[in-house]
Amino acid sequence: MQTAATDSSLEVASWFLNRARSEDWLLEHEKLQSLLFLAQMHYLATHPQTLLMPSLFISGSNGYAAVSYTHLRAHETSLHL
């Protein structure tokens, strides 16, 4: 069984967004999805048997997406994010 270093992909997404904001960068959603996927793969490569986040990634025409983050984006207007 694999364990995860964080509770969700939303924690990691928040870190990336805060880091981009502190550097005055615009982090587009597609770029964030790619960063989440790459971070997961890099963490797994450097920490065998441990995931960075307990997330399932799906592949689409725009690349990879974390399911929990994709679900949040689909409902962001109703959540007023």
C-alpha positions as CSV (number, residue, x, y, z in Angstrom):
1,M,0.0,0.0,0.0
2,Q,1.3,3.4,-0.9
3,T,1.1,6.4,1.5
4,A,1.0,10.0,0.5
5,A,3.0,13.0,1.8
6,T,-0.1,15.3,1.6
7,D,-3.8,14.9,2.1
8,S,-4.9,16.0,-1.4
9,S,-3.8,17.5,-4.7
10,L,-5.5,20.7,-3.5
11,E,-2.7,21.3,-0.9
12,V,-0.1,20.9,-3.6
13,A,-2.1,23.1,-6.1
14,S,-2.3,25.8,-3.3
15,W,1.4,25.7,-2.8
16,F,2.1,26.2,-6.6
17,L,-0.5,29.0,-6.8
18,N,1.0,30.8,-3.7
19,R,4.5,30.4,-5.0
20,A,3.5,31.8,-8.4
21,R,1.6,34.7,-6.8
22,S,4.7,35.6,-4.6
23,E,6.8,35.7,-7.8
24,D,4.2,37.8,-9.7
25,W,3.6,35.0,-12.2
26,L,0.4,34.0,-13.9
27,L,-0.1,30.3,-13.5
28,E,-2.7,29.1,-15.9
29,H,-4.9,26.1,-15.1
30,E,-3.4,23.8,-17.8
31,K,0.1,24.6,-16.5
32,L,-0.9,23.9,-13.0
33,Q,-2.3,20.5,-14.0
34,S,1.1,19.7,-15.7
35,L,3.0,20.8,-12.6
36,L,0.8,18.6,-10.4
37,F,1.5,15.6,-12.6
38,L,5.2,16.3,-12.8
39,A,5.5,16.8,-9.1
40,Q,3.7,13.5,-8.4
41,M,6.1,11.7,-10.8
42,H,9.2,13.4,-9.5
43,Y,8.2,12.7,-5.9
44,L,7.5,9.0,-6.6
45,A,10.9,8.7,-8.4
46,T,12.8,10.2,-5.4
47,H,10.7,8.5,-2.7
48,P,9.9,5.0,-3.7
49,Q,6.5,3.6,-2.6
50,T,5.3,7.0,-1.4
51,L,3.1,9.4,-3.4
52,L,3.2,13.2,-3.0
53,M,-0.6,13.3,-3.1
54,P,-3.4,10.7,-3.1
55,S,-4.6,11.7,-6.6
56,L,-5.8,9.9,-9.6
57,F,-4.7,11.6,-12.8
58,I,-6.7,11.4,-16.0
59,S,-5.4,12.0,-19.5
60,G,-7.2,14.3,-21.8
61,S,-6.6,16.4,-25.0
62,N,-5.0,19.1,-22.8
63,G,-2.7,16.7,-21.0
64,Y,-3.0,15.2,-17.5
65,A,-5.4,16.4,-14.8
66,A,-5.8,15.5,-11.2
67,V,-9.4,14.4,-10.7
68,S,-10.0,16.3,-7.5
69,Y,-8.7,19.5,-8.9
70,T,-10.7,19.0,-12.2
71,H,-13.8,18.4,-10.1
72,L,-13.2,21.7,-8.2
73,R,-12.6,23.7,-11.4
74,A,-15.9,22.3,-12.9
75,H,-17.8,23.7,-9.8
76,E,-15.8,26.9,-9.2
77,T,-18.6,29.2,-10.2
78,S,-21.0,27.7,-7.7
79,L,-18.2,27.8,-5.0
80,H,-17.3,31.5,-5.9
81,L,-13.6,30.8,-6.2
